[in-house]
């Protein structure tokens, strides 16, 4: 799916983005049908301007096999969150699984086709012991990240200096970095009455269609990598308190005493920025991939798909599907060395084979058109 210049998709935290604090909105359940409050004109240009970068996306996911202990109380499809979840899953040609388990993701075009924002989140399964469905936190976090991203610019809002002052003041939106988006989305979860408790890792990325700049914010052991000319030029290091315990955004129920050790704030997210080139491949993933598949294998899969031909849209989706399929093979292996078993050995623990888990991948191919 191409999104870019010809997009197809027509705790106390400081206030952000606008003087009226766009982050300070009511929960979805309170204002399901009300628009985001803004201080600018609603007039839109007839069509977005042409930009030098285009981005072609794919997404795929697979839920781990059902467990007896799993608590699955999904949002109803009649709710705003439930409808959004179903729409997001329905946009992609995924052939592996109907739902993403305790993971979730989003991809959306940003204000005035200035770029694309996308992300992945992995709900912390330990909340099952407290009677909480871990998927709700991850889905809600991604919903709010999607919602804010649609009204933010990938860079500074573009203003025509030849226009009159009144015309320039009508430019909509604000610059929204992945870090600011993560902070606002987290506050959206804290306000959401349909989510009583939960935790999640998160990785948010934005791609600027004018400058080709990638910006990212990552908290926990989800992450992303950039492939250029069949080599990985960057891979986001995981953030963990200790082995198999990632940094995580958390919402505690009213009757629980918060634990600071397992409740990280958005300001602990690692930030990254770089300039992309034509042909770069970006892959965002949850730990179901990084625990089971070594980086060279990911690169090999992408190279094989790229050589098979087809449009960038087809290739991006095929890369995502093939990566997920291979991750599922690796996690079922009981004798093969995996990234997770290697890390366990470094901690003095004997663990052989893959780690059964939900796995989600979003892929993007960069094309420079000018």
C-alpha positions in Angstrom: 0.0 0.0 0.0 1.5 3.3 -1.1 1.3 6.3 1.3 3.2 9.5 0.5 2.8 12.1 -2.2 -0.1 10.2 -3.6 -1.5 8.8 -0.4 -4.5 6.4 -0.6 -5.8 7.3 2.8 -7.8 10.5 2.0 1.2 10.4 35.9 1.7 14.1 34.9 3.1 15.0 31.5 3.8 18.5 30.2 1.3 20.0 27.8 2.2 19.7 24.2 1.6 20.9 20.7 -0.9 23.8 21.1 -1.7 26.4 23.8 -5.0 24.7 24.3 -3.2 21.4 25.0 -4.3 19.0 22.3 -3.3 16.1 24.6 -5.9 17.1 27.1 -8.8 15.5 25.4 -11.5 13.3 26.9 -11.6 9.5 26.5 -13.0 7.8 23.4 -15.9 6.5 25.4 -16.7 10.1 26.5 -16.3 11.8 23.1 -16.6 9.0 20.6 -18.1 11.2 17.9 -16.5 14.6 18.6 -13.5 15.9 16.5 -10.2 16.8 18.0 -10.2 20.4 19.3 -8.1 22.7 17.1 -7.5 26.4 17.0 -7.2 26.8 13.2 -9.5 27.1 10.2 -11.0 23.9 8.8 -10.4 25.0 5.2 -8.3 22.4 3.3 -6.4 22.7 0.0 -8.0 21.1 -3.0 -5.2 18.5 -3.3 -1.9 17.9 -1.5 1.3 19.1 -3.2 3.6 16.7 -4.9 6.5 15.6 -2.7 9.9 14.0 -3.6 9.5 10.9 -1.4 6.9 8.1 -1.6 6.5 5.3 0.9 5.1 1.8 0.1 3.8 -0.2 3.1 3.0 -3.7 4.1 1.9 -5.1 7.4 1.5 -8.6 8.8 0.9 -10.3 12.1 0.2 -13.6 13.8 -1.2 -14.3 17.2 0.3 -17.1 19.3 -1.8 -20.2 19.8 -4.6 -19.7 22.4 -3.7 -20.5 26.0 -6.0 -21.7 28.7 -4.9 -18.7 30.9 -5.5 -16.1 28.2 -8.1 -13.5 29.0 -9.7 -12.2 25.8 -12.3 -9.6 26.3 -12.0 -7.5 23.1 -13.5 -4.1 22.4 -16.9 -4.6 20.8 -17.1 -3.8 17.1 -19.8 -1.3 18.0 -17.3 0.9 19.9 -15.0 3.5 18.3 -12.0 1.5 19.3 -13.4 -1.7 18.1 -14.4 -0.3 14.7 -10.9 1.3 14.3 -9.2 -2.0 15.2 -11.3 -3.9 12.6 -10.6 -1.3 9.9 -6.9 -1.3 10.6 -6.7 -5.1 10.4 -8.8 -5.1 7.2 -6.5 -2.8 5.2 -3.8 -5.4 4.7 -3.5 -8.6 2.8 -2.3 -10.7 5.8 -2.7 -14.4 5.3 -1.6 -15.6 8.7 -3.9 -14.6 11.4 -7.3 -12.9 11.9 -6.1 -11.0 15.0 -2.8 -9.7 16.3 -3.1 -11.2 19.8 -1.7 -8.9 22.4 0.2 -6.9 19.8 -1.1 -4.1 17.6 0.0 -1.5 15.1 -1.1 1.4 12.9 -0.1 3.2 9.7 -1.5 6.5 8.7 -0.8 9.5 6.4 0.0 12.7 8.3 -1.4 16.2 7.8 -1.6 17.4 4.2 0.4 14.3 3.0 3.5 15.7 4.7 4.6 12.2 5.6 3.6 8.9 7.2 3.4 7.8 10.8 3.4 4.2 11.9 4.1 2.1 15.0 3.8 -1.2 16.8 3.0 -2.1 20.4 3.2 -5.3 22.4 0.8 -5.7 25.4 2.5 -7.2 28.5 1.1 -10.6 29.1 1.7 -10.6 32.8 -1.5 -8.7 33.3 -3.5 -11.9 32.7 -2.7 -12.9 36.3 -4.6 -9.8 37.4 -7.6 -10.6 35.2 -6.7 -8.0 32.5 -6.8 -8.5 28.8 -3.3 -7.2 27.7 -4.4 -6.5 24.2 -6.6 -3.6 25.2 -3.8 -1.3 26.3 -1.7 -1.9 23.1 -4.7 -1.4 20.8 -5.7 1.8 22.6 -2.2 3.2 22.5 -2.0 2.6 18.8 -5.5 4.1 18.3 -4.5 7.4 19.9 -1.1 7.5 18.1 -3.0 7.1 14.9 -5.5 9.8 15.8 -2.8 12.4 16.8 -0.7 11.5 13.8 -3.4 12.3 11.3 -3.5 15.9 12.5 0.2 16.5 12.8 2.9 17.4 10.3 5.9 15.2 9.8 8.0 18.4 9.9 7.3 22.0 10.3 3.9 23.1 8.8 4.5 24.3 5.2 3.6 28.0 4.8 3.6 29.9 1.5 5.5 33.2 2.3 3.8 34.9 -0.7 0.4 34.7 1.0 -1.2 37.3 3.1 -0.8 37.0 6.9 -4.5 35.9 7.3 -4.0 33.2 4.7 -0.9 31.9 6.4 -2.7 31.7 9.7 -5.2 29.3 8.2 -2.5 26.5 7.8 -3.7 23.5 9.8 -1.9 21.3 12.2 1.4 21.3 14.1 4.7 19.5 13.9 4.4 16.1 15.6 7.5 14.1 16.5 7.2 10.4 17.4 8.1 11.3 21.0 5.4 13.9 21.3 3.0 11.4 19.7 3.9 8.7 22.1 3.4 11.1 25.1 0.0 12.2 23.9 -1.1 8.6 23.0 -0.1 7.4 26.5 -2.2 10.1 28.1 -5.1 9.0 25.8 -4.8 5.6 27.3 -4.7 6.9 30.9 -8.0 8.8 30.2 -9.7 6.0 28.5 -12.4 4.5 30.7 -12.6 1.3 28.6 -9.1 0.4 29.6 -8.8 -0.3 33.4 -5.2 -1.4 33.5 -2.3 -2.8 31.4 1.2 -2.2 30.0 2.8 -2.1 26.6 6.0 -1.5 24.8 5.9 0.9 21.9 7.8 1.9 18.8 6.7 4.9 16.7 8.2 6.1 13.5 7.5 9.0 11.1 8.7 9.5 7.6 8.9 13.0 6.1 7.7 13.0 2.4 9.5 16.3 1.7 12.9 15.8 3.3 13.1 12.0 3.5 13.9 12.2 7.2 13.0 9.3 9.5 12.3 10.1 13.2 11.6 7.5 15.8 10.8 7.0 19.5 11.1 3.6 21.1 10.3 2.4 24.6 10.9 -1.3 25.4 11.9 -4.3 23.3 9.8 -3.6 20.3 11.9 -1.8 17.7 12.8 -1.1 14.0 15.7 -1.5 11.6 16.8 0.1 8.4 18.1 -1.9 5.5 20.2 -0.2 2.8 21.8 -2.1 -0.1 21.3 -5.5 1.7 23.0 -4.2 4.8 21.5 -3.1 8.1 22.6 0.5 8.7 20.7 0.9 12.0 18.8 -1.3 14.4 17.1 0.0 17.5 18.6 -1.5 20.7 16.0 -2.9 23.1 15.4 -1.3 26.5 15.1 -3.7 29.4 15.2 -3.5 33.2 16.6 -7.0 33.1 16.3 -10.2 31.0 12.9 -10.5 29.5 11.5 -7.5 31.3 11.3 -4.5 28.9 10.6 -0.9 29.6 6.8 -0.4 29.4 4.1 2.2 29.6 1.7 1.3 32.3 -1.8 2.1 33.6 -2.6 0.8 37.1 -6.1 0.1 38.3 -7.4 2.4 41.1 -7.0 -0.2 43.8 -3.4 -1.1 43.0 -0.3 0.5 44.5 1.9 1.6 41.5 5.3 0.1 41.1 7.8 2.5 39.7 10.1 -0.3 38.6 7.7 -1.6 36.0 6.0 1.7 35.1 8.1 3.7 32.7 7.3 7.2 31.4 7.4 8.3 27.8 10.5 10.4 28.6 12.5 7.2 28.8 11.9 6.5 25.1 15.0 6.4 22.9 14.9 8.8 20.0 16.5 8.5 16.6 16.7 10.6 13.4 18.3 10.0 10.0 18.0 10.8 6.4 16.6 8.1 4.2 17.7 7.2 0.6 15.9 5.7 -2.4 15.4 1.9 -1.9 15.8 1.9 1.9 13.6 -0.6 3.7 12.3 0.1 7.2 10.9 -2.7 9.3 9.1 -2.1 12.6 8.5 -5.1 14.8 7.5 -6.5 18.2 9.7 -8.9 20.1 8.0 -11.9 18.6 10.3 -11.2 15.7 13.5 -10.1 17.5 13.4 -13.0 19.9 13.1 -15.6 17.2 14.8 -14.3 14.0 18.4 -13.2 13.6 18.9 -9.9 11.7 20.8 -11.5 8.7 17.8 -13.8 8.1 15.5 -10.7 7.9 17.8 -9.1 5.4 17.9 -12.3 3.3 14.1 -12.5 3.2 13.8 -8.9 2.0 16.5 -9.4 -0.6 14.8 -12.5 -2.0 11.4 -10.7 -2.2 13.0 -7.7 -3.9 14.6 -9.9 -6.6 11.3 -11.6 -7.2 9.9 -8.5 -8.9 6.5 -6.8 -8.6 5.4 -3.4 -7.6 6.7 -1.8 -4.4 3.3 -2.2 -2.8 3.4 -5.9 -3.6 7.0 -6.3 -2.4 6.4 -4.5 0.9 3.4 -6.7 1.7 5.2 -9.8 0.6 8.2 -9.0 2.8 5.9 -8.6 5.8 4.2 -11.9 5.2 7.4 -13.8 4.6 9.0 -12.4 7.7 6.0 -13.4 9.8 5.9 -16.9 8.3 9.6 -17.5 9.1 9.2 -16.1 12.6 6.5 -18.7 13.2 8.7 -21.5 12.0 11.6 -20.3 14.2 9.5 -20.0 17.4 8.3 -23.6 17.0 11.8 -24.9 16.7 13.0 -26.7 19.9 16.6 -27.3 19.0 17.6 -24.3 16.9 19.6 -21.4 18.5 17.5 -18.2 18.5 18.2 -14.7 19.7 16.1 -15.4 22.8 17.9 -18.6 23.7 21.3 -16.9 23.1 20.4 -14.0 25.5 19.1 -16.6 28.0 22.5 -18.4 27.9 24.3 -15.0 28.5 22.2 -14.7 31.7 23.2 -18.2 32.8 19.9 -19.8 31.9 19.5 -22.8 29.7 16.8 -22.3 27.1 16.8 -23.9 23.7 14.7 -23.1 20.6 12.2 -20.3 19.9 9.9 -18.4 22.1 6.2 -18.7 21.4 4.7 -15.2 21.1 2.6 -12.8 19.1 4.5 -11.2 16.3 3.7 -8.1 14.3 5.7 -6.4 11.5 5.2 -3.2 9.5 7.5 -2.8 6.4 8.1 0.3 4.3 10.0 0.8 1.0 11.3 4.3 0.3 11.2 5.8 -3.2 12.7 9.1 -4.2 10.7 10.5 -7.1 12.7 13.7 -7.9 
